[in-house]
Amino acid sequence: MTFMETLAIAWEGLTLNKVRSFLTTLGVIIGVASVIIMLAVSAGAEATIAEQINSLGADLIIVGPMRGIPGASRTFVYEDALAIAESVRNIVGVSAEQFSTQNIKGGDSALDAISILGVTPDFPQVRDYELASGRFFSVEENDRKTKVAVLGYGIAQDLFGTQDPFGQQITIGSTRFTVVGVMEPKGVVADVDYDGRVYIPITVVFQKFTTTAVGSDRVRTVYVKAESREVMDSVIAQITAVLAERHDVDPSQPDFSVQTQQDIISTQEATTEAFRNLLAWVAGVSLVVGGIGIMNIMLVSVTERTREIGLRQALGARPWDVQLQFLLEAIILSLVGGLVGVLTGIGGAYIFNALGTMRTELVPASVPLAFGAAATVGIFFGYYPATQAAQLDPIDALRRE
């Protein structure tokens, strides 16, 4: 008996029980679709994190005190940022930042516990954050500790509604400021609401909102924008050398950290990798369950078709022909389920991306991976029932009702 004849018999055996065959493939369909969709969800999460981090500024280097070293935050000061700006080559700008939380009054509104971010004039350029209206404060205003403020887009709406905030007076804490600009809408990036902040000269934060006890010129973070990715390593080396000399520490054991956006992305990817592996295991379990369903149905089929098997053997079919027939039935079930599962997974990933709040990105490698897994499931779980069918004694099979 040829392979094609055996294949035709296997196909006919499946089509005689269409509903049962369809229900058997559901486990494989769900498993394959789960693999594709879950990997798409993981890839979408990683892409979203990378885009959010990159949206904070291109070719950005983040410098700050080293965590875990006692007193490191006290030694990282505003003069460090000025030294970087003066000494380091191949950079576009430097922005030092320090935070405070204050109550704000403006117009007819009052807001409690608003983030006040003290920054330097290079902030918009370094952080790729444009103005919606007005202007940013100048180097002269920062040096003179001028009481000017730039509002986040959301704060401007909350305080002044449809009115133009430019030139309006607001009170931060107990200090009056003049509004000189409004930042463009940016939304929430990495759990930070940029529209819910007020940006003022960092020297004013030192003067009005920082106590001497914690260091009046202490800086939380310094952002340095390099001219290009090609000079990033050189800029990092220069920053390390400048700060190591200023802090009188060994460059190999610094009390400060220097990292790039890619370092942060890599850290986030390590976190999402565990999430992705968990999703893959869940999808894998679905495939195994589908395979067990195939084996169960094939064993039932062998029992139901015992007389058919005996008749085929009596007419000259070899045990191998019988084994191949039932193995092909299992493989066909898994491959059809795999194909439908692939289409369902691809469609589901696009639908979730279009209609849901969770971003998905199809991983091309997941398609052959899932389809190959489905074929493997068919062969693995179909082999035992096929072997049981081939081992039936023809005479006993013909006697069985």
KOLKE-546955 format. One line per field, with one value per residue (C-alpha): residue in one letter; residue number from 0; x, y, z. Coordinates in steps of 0.02 Angstrom, whole numbers, plus 50000, padded with zeros to 5 digits. Each point is the difference from the previous one (the first is absolute). Layout:
REM KOLKE-546955
aa <- a | ...
i <- NUM | ...
x <- X | ...
y <- Y | ...
z <- Z | ...
***
This chain:
REM KOLKE-546955
aa <- m | t | f | m | e | t | l | a | i | a | w | e | g | l | t | l | n | k | v | r | s | f | l | t | t | l | g | v | i | i | g | v | a | s | v | i | i | m | l | a | v | s | a | g | a | e | a | t | i | a | e | q | i | n | s | l | g | a | d | l | i | i | v | g | p | m | r | g | i | p | g | a | s | r | t | f | v | y | e | d | a | l | a | i | a | e | s | v | r | n | i | v | g | v | s | a | e | q | f | s | t | q | n | i | k | g | g | d | s | a | l | d | a | i | s | i | l | g | v | t | p | d | f | p | q | v | r | d | y | e | l | a | s | g | r | f | f | s | v | e | e | n | d | r | k | t | k | v | a | v | l | g | y | g | i | a | q | d | l | f | g | t | q | d | p | f | g | q | q | i | t | i | g | s | t | r | f | t | v | v | g | v | m | e | p | k | g | v | v | a | d | v | d | y | d | g | r | v | y | i | p | i | t | v | v | f | q | k | f | t | t | t | a | v | g | s | d | r | v | r | t | v | y | v | k | a | e | s | r | e | v | m | d | s | v | i | a | q | i | t | a | v | l | a | e | r | h | d | v | d | p | s | q | p | d | f | s | v | q | t | q | q | d | i | i | s | t | q | e | a | t | t | e | a | f | r | n | l | l | a | w | v | a | g | v | s | l | v | v | g | g | i | g | i | m | n | i | m | l | v | s | v | t | e | r | t | r | e | i | g | l | r | q | a | l | g | a | r | p | w | d | v | q | l | q | f | l | l | e | a | i | i | l | s | l | v | g | g | l | v | g | v | l | t | g | i | g | g | a | y | i | f | n | a | l | g | t | m | r | t | e | l | v | p | a | s | v | p | l | a | f | g | a | a | a | t | v | g | i | f | f | g | y | y | p | a | t | q | a | a | q | l | d | p | i | d | a | l | r | r | e
i <- 0 | 1 | 2 | 3 | 4 | 5 | 6 | 7 | 8 | 9 | 10 | 11 | 12 | 13 | 14 | 15 | 16 | 17 | 18 | 19 | 20 | 21 | 22 | 23 | 24 | 25 | 26 | 27 | 28 | 29 | 30 | 31 | 32 | 33 | 34 | 35 | 36 | 37 | 38 | 39 | 40 | 41 | 42 | 43 | 44 | 45 | 46 | 47 | 48 | 49 | 50 | 51 | 52 | 53 | 54 | 55 | 56 | 57 | 58 | 59 | 60 | 61 | 62 | 63 | 64 | 65 | 66 | 67 | 68 | 69 | 70 | 71 | 72 | 73 | 74 | 75 | 76 | 77 | 78 | 79 | 80 | 81 | 82 | 83 | 84 | 85 | 86 | 87 | 88 | 89 | 90 | 91 | 92 | 93 | 94 | 95 | 96 | 97 | 98 | 99 | 100 | 101 | 102 | 103 | 104 | 105 | 106 | 107 | 108 | 109 | 110 | 111 | 112 | 113 | 114 | 115 | 116 | 117 | 118 | 119 | 120 | 121 | 122 | 123 | 124 | 125 | 126 | 127 | 128 | 129 | 130 | 131 | 132 | 133 | 134 | 135 | 136 | 137 | 138 | 139 | 140 | 141 | 142 | 143 | 144 | 145 | 146 | 147 | 148 | 149 | 150 | 151 | 152 | 153 | 154 | 155 | 156 | 157 | 158 | 159 | 160 | 161 | 162 | 163 | 164 | 165 | 166 | 167 | 168 | 169 | 170 | 171 | 172 | 173 | 174 | 175 | 176 | 177 | 178 | 179 | 180 | 181 | 182 | 183 | 184 | 185 | 186 | 187 | 188 | 189 | 190 | 191 | 192 | 193 | 194 | 195 | 196 | 197 | 198 | 199 | 200 | 201 | 202 | 203 | 204 | 205 | 206 | 207 | 208 | 209 | 210 | 211 | 212 | 213 | 214 | 215 | 216 | 217 | 218 | 219 | 220 | 221 | 222 | 223 | 224 | 225 | 226 | 227 | 228 | 229 | 230 | 231 | 232 | 233 | 234 | 235 | 236 | 237 | 238 | 239 | 240 | 241 | 242 | 243 | 244 | 245 | 246 | 247 | 248 | 249 | 250 | 251 | 252 | 253 | 254 | 255 | 256 | 257 | 258 | 259 | 260 | 261 | 262 | 263 | 264 | 265 | 266 | 267 | 268 | 269 | 270 | 271 | 272 | 273 | 274 | 275 | 276 | 277 | 278 | 279 | 280 | 281 | 282 | 283 | 284 | 285 | 286 | 287 | 288 | 289 | 290 | 291 | 292 | 293 | 294 | 295 | 296 | 297 | 298 | 299 | 300 | 301 | 302 | 303 | 304 | 305 | 306 | 307 | 308 | 309 | 310 | 311 | 312 | 313 | 314 | 315 | 316 | 317 | 318 | 319 | 320 | 321 | 322 | 323 | 324 | 325 | 326 | 327 | 328 | 329 | 330 | 331 | 332 | 333 | 334 | 335 | 336 | 337 | 338 | 339 | 340 | 341 | 342 | 343 | 344 | 345 | 346 | 347 | 348 | 349 | 350 | 351 | 352 | 353 | 354 | 355 | 356 | 357 | 358 | 359 | 360 | 361 | 362 | 363 | 364 | 365 | 366 | 367 | 368 | 369 | 370 | 371 | 372 | 373 | 374 | 375 | 376 | 377 | 378 | 379 | 380 | 381 | 382 | 383 | 384 | 385 | 386 | 387 | 388 | 389 | 390 | 391 | 392 | 393 | 394 | 395 | 396 | 397 | 398 | 399 | 400
x <- 50000 | 50072 | 50020 | 49868 | 49874 | 50033 | 49984 | 49833 | 49934 | 50059 | 49913 | 49840 | 50004 | 50007 | 49863 | 49879 | 49999 | 50013 | 49935 | 50113 | 50149 | 49965 | 49982 | 50163 | 50093 | 49935 | 50134 | 50137 | 49918 | 49992 | 50178 | 50076 | 49899 | 50054 | 50185 | 49987 | 49890 | 50098 | 50167 | 49921 | 49943 | 50175 | 50082 | 49875 | 50040 | 50187 | 49976 | 49890 | 50130 | 50140 | 49900 | 49955 | 50180 | 50062 | 49865 | 50089 | 50137 | 50112 | 50180 | 49973 | 50121 | 49931 | 50117 | 49956 | 50061 | 50037 | 49865 | 50053 | 50150 | 49971 | 50012 | 50018 | 49845 | 50071 | 50159 | 49912 | 49973 | 49958 | 50184 | 50022 | 49876 | 50090 | 50167 | 49929 | 49931 | 50167 | 50122 | 49915 | 50012 | 49878 | 49843 | 49846 | 49948 | 49990 | 49845 | 50010 | 49839 | 49935 | 49824 | 49885 | 49816 | 49898 | 49825 | 49959 | 49876 | 49961 | 49848 | 49852 | 50070 | 50112 | 50091 | 50078 | 50160 | 50058 | 50172 | 50116 | 50150 | 50150 | 50097 | 50130 | 49968 | 50058 | 49855 | 49887 | 50144 | 50075 | 49834 | 49923 | 49853 | 49928 | 49899 | 49817 | 50005 | 50111 | 50183 | 50115 | 50102 | 50175 | 50174 | 49998 | 49833 | 50068 | 50160 | 49902 | 49873 | 49858 | 49827 | 49934 | 49906 | 49955 | 49841 | 49968 | 49854 | 49882 | 50044 | 49967 | 49828 | 49959 | 50051 | 49946 | 49886 | 49985 | 50089 | 50177 | 50114 | 50142 | 50040 | 49881 | 50054 | 49999 | 50050 | 50108 | 50008 | 50011 | 50100 | 49924 | 50056 | 49965 | 49946 | 50107 | 49951 | 49900 | 50074 | 49920 | 49892 | 50108 | 49894 | 50062 | 50170 | 50074 | 49871 | 50045 | 49864 | 50098 | 49843 | 49972 | 50163 | 50062 | 50175 | 50101 | 50185 | 50096 | 50085 | 49830 | 49965 | 50165 | 49955 | 49816 | 49958 | 50157 | 50056 | 50182 | 49989 | 49988 | 50121 | 49939 | 50080 | 49974 | 49949 | 49895 | 50042 | 50103 | 49952 | 50133 | 49956 | 50139 | 50021 | 49974 | 50002 | 50174 | 50074 | 49901 | 50144 | 50119 | 49878 | 49971 | 50188 | 50021 | 49857 | 50071 | 50172 | 49932 | 49891 | 50130 | 50123 | 49874 | 49942 | 50176 | 49949 | 50068 | 49914 | 49981 | 49905 | 49905 | 49870 | 49898 | 49915 | 50009 | 49878 | 49919 | 49821 | 50054 | 50058 | 49827 | 49915 | 50109 | 49952 | 49816 | 50020 | 50074 | 49842 | 49882 | 50098 | 49939 | 49823 | 50023 | 50064 | 49849 | 49883 | 50093 | 49980 | 49814 | 49980 | 50105 | 49885 | 49854 | 50087 | 50034 | 49817 | 49952 | 50119 | 49925 | 49830 | 50064 | 50071 | 49839 | 49892 | 50119 | 49994 | 49810 | 50007 | 50111 | 49875 | 49851 | 50084 | 50071 | 49902 | 50056 | 50181 | 49980 | 49917 | 50140 | 50131 | 49905 | 50000 | 50189 | 50035 | 50163 | 50013 | 50104 | 49856 | 49879 | 50121 | 50032 | 49814 | 49963 | 50160 | 49951 | 49829 | 50079 | 50123 | 49861 | 49899 | 50149 | 50052 | 49824 | 49984 | 50172 | 49953 | 49837 | 50090 | 50130 | 49866 | 49904 | 50157 | 50051 | 49824 | 49983 | 50164 | 49944 | 49826 | 50071 | 50117 | 49862 | 49858 | 50083 | 50103 | 50147 | 50123 | 50050 | 50136 | 50002 | 50161 | 50036 | 50096 | 49847 | 49904 | 50118 | 50036 | 49816 | 49963 | 50151 | 49946 | 49828 | 50076 | 50110 | 49849 | 49909 | 50145 | 50038 | 49822 | 49945 | 50139 | 49932 | 49822 | 50072 | 50114 | 49853 | 49902 | 50145 | 50021 | 49820 | 49985 | 49899 | 49900 | 49953 | 49960 | 49880 | 49913 | 49967 | 49827
y <- 50000 | 50168 | 50151 | 50098 | 49860 | 49994 | 50189 | 49993 | 49869 | 50104 | 50155 | 49902 | 49935 | 50178 | 50069 | 49864 | 50083 | 50185 | 50070 | 49889 | 50041 | 50186 | 49992 | 49902 | 50136 | 50137 | 49963 | 50020 | 50156 | 50082 | 49949 | 50065 | 50161 | 50025 | 49984 | 50130 | 50123 | 49988 | 50027 | 50148 | 50073 | 49980 | 50078 | 50144 | 50033 | 50003 | 50118 | 50116 | 50009 | 50035 | 50137 | 50082 | 50002 | 50064 | 50136 | 50077 | 50056 | 49928 | 49949 | 50035 | 49961 | 49998 | 50045 | 49990 | 49947 | 49814 | 49912 | 49901 | 50109 | 50101 | 50187 | 49985 | 50105 | 50142 | 50010 | 50009 | 50187 | 50136 | 50040 | 49823 | 50042 | 50163 | 49909 | 49874 | 50139 | 50091 | 49855 | 49862 | 50008 | 49938 | 50040 | 50101 | 50054 | 49960 | 50008 | 49985 | 49958 | 50010 | 49969 | 50077 | 49979 | 50158 | 50069 | 50117 | 50141 | 50086 | 50081 | 49944 | 49827 | 49918 | 49834 | 49896 | 49898 | 50044 | 49945 | 50148 | 49958 | 50113 | 49989 | 50093 | 50096 | 49854 | 49893 | 50010 | 49963 | 49860 | 49915 | 50028 | 50088 | 50145 | 50151 | 50019 | 50187 | 50134 | 49967 | 49910 | 50096 | 50059 | 49971 | 50176 | 49968 | 49839 | 50085 | 50145 | 49884 | 50088 | 49944 | 49936 | 49839 | 49891 | 49899 | 49822 | 49993 | 49920 | 50123 | 50146 | 49929 | 49971 | 50175 | 50109 | 49896 | 50083 | 50159 | 50035 | 49968 | 50106 | 50143 | 49937 | 49991 | 49837 | 49961 | 49848 | 49970 | 50179 | 50068 | 50092 | 49953 | 50069 | 49874 | 50016 | 49843 | 49839 | 49834 | 49897 | 49850 | 49850 | 49892 | 49863 | 49924 | 49865 | 50039 | 50185 | 50127 | 50133 | 50105 | 50008 | 50088 | 50179 | 50040 | 50137 | 50049 | 49875 | 50142 | 50056 | 49824 | 50007 | 50170 | 49976 | 49816 | 49909 | 49998 | 50018 | 49839 | 49893 | 50106 | 50162 | 49964 | 49812 | 49936 | 49845 | 49964 | 50075 | 49963 | 50019 | 49995 | 49938 | 50061 | 49824 | 49817 | 49984 | 50113 | 49928 | 49893 | 50148 | 50115 | 49869 | 49982 | 50189 | 50016 | 49860 | 50080 | 50174 | 49937 | 49878 | 50144 | 50117 | 49868 | 49933 | 49820 | 49855 | 49997 | 49811 | 50026 | 50163 | 50076 | 50050 | 49905 | 50034 | 49907 | 50016 | 49974 | 49833 | 49945 | 50041 | 49912 | 49845 | 49998 | 50012 | 49863 | 49885 | 50028 | 49971 | 49844 | 49913 | 50055 | 49935 | 49832 | 49983 | 50035 | 49874 | 49866 | 50037 | 49985 | 49842 | 49921 | 50039 | 49907 | 49850 | 49997 | 50004 | 49855 | 49898 | 50030 | 49934 | 49843 | 49970 | 50013 | 49891 | 49863 | 50008 | 49992 | 49846 | 49913 | 50048 | 49944 | 49835 | 49899 | 50121 | 49975 | 49811 | 50003 | 50106 | 49883 | 49848 | 50081 | 50021 | 50160 | 49990 | 50057 | 50146 | 50054 | 49999 | 50094 | 50129 | 50025 | 50045 | 50100 | 50101 | 50032 | 50072 | 50105 | 50066 | 50051 | 50091 | 50084 | 50060 | 50061 | 50081 | 50090 | 50064 | 50046 | 50100 | 50098 | 50026 | 50056 | 50124 | 50068 | 50008 | 50095 | 50132 | 50013 | 50022 | 50133 | 50092 | 49988 | 49966 | 50108 | 49877 | 50021 | 49845 | 49971 | 49841 | 49901 | 49919 | 49856 | 49954 | 49939 | 49858 | 49965 | 49976 | 49902 | 49888 | 49970 | 49949 | 49873 | 49931 | 49982 | 49901 | 49880 | 49979 | 49973 | 49905 | 49871 | 49899 | 49978 | 49957 | 49869 | 49926 | 49984 | 49916 | 49872 | 49936 | 49816 | 49986 | 49849 | 50077 | 50163 | 49915 | 49907 | 50158 | 50076
z <- 50000 | 49948 | 50112 | 49903 | 50020 | 50187 | 50008 | 49909 | 50122 | 50148 | 49932 | 49969 | 50179 | 50066 | 49888 | 50055 | 50173 | 49956 | 50164 | 50105 | 49891 | 50016 | 50189 | 50009 | 49907 | 50116 | 50130 | 49870 | 49927 | 50171 | 50042 | 49838 | 50005 | 50181 | 49955 | 49862 | 50097 | 50162 | 49914 | 49907 | 50166 | 50073 | 49847 | 50006 | 50183 | 49964 | 49851 | 50104 | 50139 | 49875 | 49914 | 50165 | 50057 | 49832 | 50001 | 50149 | 49882 | 49866 | 50034 | 50184 | 50141 | 50177 | 50143 | 50183 | 50173 | 50020 | 50097 | 50152 | 50043 | 50159 | 49971 | 49811 | 49968 | 50106 | 49898 | 49832 | 49981 | 49874 | 49972 | 49931 | 49861 | 49964 | 49992 | 49876 | 49890 | 50003 | 49981 | 49898 | 49811 | 49866 | 50098 | 49950 | 50174 | 50185 | 50109 | 50190 | 50092 | 50178 | 50064 | 50127 | 50039 | 50034 | 49999 | 49856 | 49978 | 49837 | 49919 | 50103 | 50036 | 50128 | 49980 | 50138 | 50000 | 49825 | 49938 | 49979 | 49891 | 50011 | 49837 | 49899 | 49837 | 49891 | 50062 | 49844 | 49882 | 50104 | 50035 | 49826 | 50082 | 49902 | 50055 | 49953 | 50029 | 50074 | 50037 | 50120 | 50126 | 49952 | 50071 | 50071 | 50089 | 50073 | 50060 | 50077 | 50081 | 49911 | 50056 | 49833 | 49965 | 49851 | 50024 | 49947 | 49879 | 50126 | 50138 | 49881 | 49961 | 50183 | 50054 | 49855 | 49890 | 49829 | 50056 | 49940 | 50150 | 49929 | 50119 | 50134 | 50182 | 50098 | 50178 | 50034 | 50186 | 50062 | 49851 | 49852 | 49824 | 49828 | 49869 | 49843 | 49905 | 49987 | 49948 | 49863 | 50050 | 50040 | 50114 | 50114 | 49959 | 50111 | 50136 | 49999 | 49955 | 49906 | 49973 | 50189 | 50040 | 50017 | 49935 | 50083 | 50009 | 50104 | 50094 | 50063 | 50063 | 50095 | 50072 | 50044 | 50011 | 50062 | 50180 | 50047 | 50100 | 49843 | 49897 | 49922 | 49831 | 49993 | 49828 | 49975 | 49817 | 49859 | 49820 | 49867 | 49815 | 49887 | 49822 | 49931 | 50049 | 49929 | 50135 | 50146 | 50066 | 49990 | 50090 | 50137 | 50025 | 50013 | 50125 | 50106 | 50001 | 50046 | 50142 | 50067 | 50015 | 50080 | 50126 | 50028 | 49970 | 49899 | 49828 | 50020 | 50165 | 49976 | 50116 | 49846 | 49859 | 49814 | 49890 | 49830 | 49944 | 49928 | 50172 | 50069 | 49854 | 50027 | 50184 | 49955 | 49868 | 50132 | 50102 | 49854 | 49950 | 50157 | 49955 | 49822 | 50062 | 50114 | 49855 | 49892 | 50133 | 50016 | 49811 | 50000 | 50128 | 49886 | 49859 | 50111 | 50053 | 49816 | 49966 | 50141 | 49922 | 49833 | 50083 | 50094 | 49845 | 49899 | 50134 | 49995 | 49810 | 50006 | 50115 | 49892 | 49838 | 50059 | 49870 | 49862 | 50052 | 50001 | 49828 | 49927 | 50069 | 49932 | 49828 | 50004 | 50095 | 50097 | 50183 | 49936 | 49884 | 50146 | 50111 | 49865 | 49972 | 50180 | 50016 | 49847 | 50075 | 50157 | 49898 | 49888 | 50153 | 50075 | 49836 | 49960 | 50179 | 49985 | 49838 | 50070 | 50162 | 49904 | 49907 | 50163 | 50091 | 49866 | 49988 | 50189 | 50018 | 49876 | 50076 | 50177 | 49935 | 49906 | 50126 | 50168 | 50117 | 49995 | 49858 | 49904 | 49871 | 49899 | 50020 | 49830 | 50080 | 50104 | 49846 | 49947 | 50184 | 50041 | 49841 | 50027 | 50179 | 49938 | 49879 | 50138 | 50114 | 49864 | 49974 | 50186 | 50060 | 49845 | 50005 | 50147 | 49931 | 49829 | 50077 | 50096 | 49838 | 49909 | 50139 | 49991 | 49953 | 49837 | 50057 | 50168 | 49913 | 49878 | 50142 | 50100 | 49980
***
